[in-house]
Amino acid sequence: DMGMLLDSVEAYMGPYIWGNYTIIVLPPSYPFGGMENILLTFASPTIIVGDKSQVYVATHEMAHSWTGNAITCQSWEDFWLNEGFTVFIERHISGEINGENFSRLSAQLGNTSMYQD
């Protein structure tokens, strides 16, 4: 599935310029779902589930290869740009693969903070 995801992101964003894309699954104590670096992504084993419902984490980290590594913000003040564009790419790819309804539900679940006081 990783090859298909990378092909999908490349078709949308252009060539992956960093060589091989690698994910290293770390011990369960790793405190994040995933963390991209230029040559590899660190991932928590919690993203590996039988129904593949957490594959969006890999898609998100993969998208950072374009929005965060190839192009990045000038300072931490503008960090939201990296995350905003990356989430946009993640949801676009999930919509292509899983359909528009999946993408819309993902967006709604991801934006629940908008509805909280």
N, C-alpha and C positions, 0 to 999 in steps of 0.2 A: 504493500500500500504506500510506502514512503516514496517509491519511485513514481507512482501515479500522482501523488500529491505534489512532488517537486515538478513533474512535467506540467501539471495544471498551473502552478504558480509561475513557472517560466513562460508558459503560453500567454499569461496575462501581464507579467511584469518584464519579460525579457530574460536573457541568459543568466544562469547562476554563474558568477565569476570566481567563486572561491575554490574550485576543484571538487573534491568529493564532499557530499553532505553526510555528516555523521551524527548520530544521537548516541550518547552514553547514558545508560540507565544507572543511576546512583542508588545507594542504600535507602531504605524507607525513611530514614531520618532526614533526608534532604528536604529542606523546608519549602520549596517552591514546586509548582507543577513542571516548569521548564525555565531554562535560562540560556539564551542564545549567546554564542561567541562566534568570532569570525569563521573558525574552521570546524566547530562542533557545537552541539547543543547538549547541555546537561538536562536530564529528565528524571522526575520522580517515578518510581514503579507504580504509583497510583494512577498514571495515565494509561497503563496497559490493562485493559479490561476486555473480556470476551466479546462484548457487543460493539466494541470500537467507538463507544460514545464519547471518549475523551480524545479522539484523534485531532480535534480542533486545537489542542495544545501544541501538537507537532506542527500543524499548519501555521499557527500563530508564530511559533519560534522560527520556522522556515521563512516566513514572510519578513521577519526582521533582517534577513540577509539583504533585502533591498531597502527597507525603511528602518534603519538603525545601524547597519554596518556599512553599506555602500554609500548611503546618504544619511546624515545624522543632524541633529539640532546643534546649534551653536553653544548652548548652555543648558544646565538642568532646568532652568526656568521654562524652556521650550520643550521639555521632555514629552509633554502630552502629545506633541506632533508625531513623535515616533510611535507611540502607542495607538494614537488615533488612526493613523494611516495603516498600521499593522492590523488592527482590528477590522478595518474596512476590507483589506485584502483577504484576511481570514474568512470573513463572512461572505465575500464574493465567491471565493473558492468553494466554501461549504455549500453555497447555493447552487453552483455549477454541478457539484458532485451529488448532493442529496436533495436538491430541489428547492424552489423558492420558499415553500412553507417552512422547511427546516431552518433556512437562513433567517426568516422573519422571527421564528420562535427563539432562535439563538440570540437575535438582537433584543427581543423583548426581555428575555431572561437576563441578558447582560446589562440591561439598562434599568433594573429594578430600583436602583438608588434614586432614580428620578422621581419615583412615586413615594418615597419615604420622607417623613418629616425630619 
